[in-house]
Amino acid sequence: MNEIKKAFPIPVVGENETDAALDHCSGAEPFALMVLGDSMEPEFVEGEIIVVEPEGLAKDGSFVMAWLDGEWIFRQLVGGPGGWKLRPLNPKYPTASIPDLSVIKGVIIQKSKPGRRKAAKRYVD
């Protein structure tokens, strides 16, 4: 008999918010998130799991999590003569300019498809 699995919320905590479950974790420990939406397709598709390194080195071309305009955003960091930008891979979405790298809160170091170890891909050495 097929069992329907219920989704459960994963708390995303902003800079000025706290979550009791996260109080016991180090701010420097990597954590996993599930990709939602299509803004980072074709490289990242909905349902994939990404591993975020909070103290990872963000450089031009890195995939990052950022806290921008009061919300979390998953984009590719792009540097150029006009400064830094957060670029979606899907052209349907706008690119966001950022004032500096202080909005970057983590670097994506790995992705995988749930239940498929061989489908993992690393983004740092």
C-alpha positions in Angstrom: 0.0 0.0 0.0 1.4 3.4 -1.0 1.8 5.7 1.9 1.4 9.5 1.3 4.2 11.4 2.9 3.1 14.8 4.3 5.3 17.8 3.8 6.7 19.4 6.9 7.9 22.9 7.2 11.6 23.7 7.5 12.1 27.0 9.3 14.0 29.6 7.4 15.2 32.1 9.9 16.1 35.7 9.1 18.9 37.7 10.6 16.9 39.1 13.5 14.8 36.0 14.2 15.6 32.9 16.2 14.4 29.3 16.2 14.8 27.2 19.3 15.8 24.2 17.3 18.6 26.2 15.7 20.0 27.5 19.0 22.0 24.4 19.4 23.6 24.5 15.9 26.8 26.4 15.1 26.3 29.2 12.7 29.2 27.9 10.7 27.8 24.4 10.1 26.6 23.5 6.6 22.9 22.9 6.2 20.6 21.5 3.5 17.6 23.1 1.7 15.2 21.9 -0.9 15.0 23.9 -4.1 11.6 25.4 -4.7 10.5 27.1 -7.9 12.2 27.4 -11.3 14.4 30.5 -11.1 17.6 28.4 -11.1 16.7 26.0 -13.9 18.2 24.2 -15.7 21.1 23.6 -13.3 18.9 23.4 -10.2 15.4 21.9 -10.5 12.6 21.9 -8.0 12.9 19.1 -5.4 16.7 18.9 -5.5 18.6 19.3 -2.2 21.3 21.9 -2.0 24.0 22.0 0.7 24.9 25.5 1.9 28.2 26.4 3.5 27.6 29.5 5.6 31.2 30.5 5.7 32.0 29.4 2.2 34.1 31.7 -0.1 31.7 33.6 -2.4 33.4 34.5 -5.7 32.3 35.4 -9.2 30.2 32.5 -10.5 29.4 30.9 -7.1 25.8 29.8 -6.4 24.8 31.6 -3.2 22.0 32.1 -0.6 21.5 35.8 0.1 19.3 37.9 2.4 18.0 40.6 0.2 15.1 43.0 0.8 13.8 41.0 3.7 13.8 37.6 2.1 16.1 34.7 1.2 17.1 34.4 -2.4 19.1 31.6 -4.2 21.1 33.0 -7.2 24.4 32.9 -9.0 26.8 35.7 -7.8 28.2 37.7 -10.8 30.8 40.4 -10.5 31.6 43.0 -13.1 32.4 46.6 -13.7 29.1 47.7 -12.3 29.5 45.9 -9.1 28.0 42.6 -7.8 24.7 41.1 -9.0 22.6 38.1 -8.1 21.6 36.4 -11.4 18.9 33.7 -11.8 19.7 31.0 -14.4 16.2 31.2 -15.8 15.9 34.3 -17.9 12.2 34.7 -16.9 13.4 36.3 -13.6 15.2 39.6 -13.0 18.8 40.0 -11.9 19.3 41.9 -8.6 22.1 44.4 -7.9 23.5 44.2 -4.5 25.4 46.9 -2.6 28.2 44.6 -1.4 28.9 41.0 -0.4 27.5 41.4 3.1 24.1 40.1 1.8 25.7 36.7 1.0 24.9 34.3 3.8 26.1 31.0 2.3 27.7 29.3 -0.7 26.1 26.2 -2.3 28.7 23.4 -2.2 26.7 20.5 -3.4 23.3 19.4 -4.8 21.6 16.0 -5.1 18.3 14.4 -6.0 16.6 12.9 -3.0 17.2 9.1 -2.9 19.8 9.2 -5.6 23.4 9.3 -4.3 24.9 9.0 -7.8 23.0 12.1 -8.9 25.1 14.4 -6.6 27.2 17.2 -7.9 29.8 19.2 -6.0 30.5 22.9 -6.6 33.7 23.4 -4.6 36.9 21.4 -4.4 
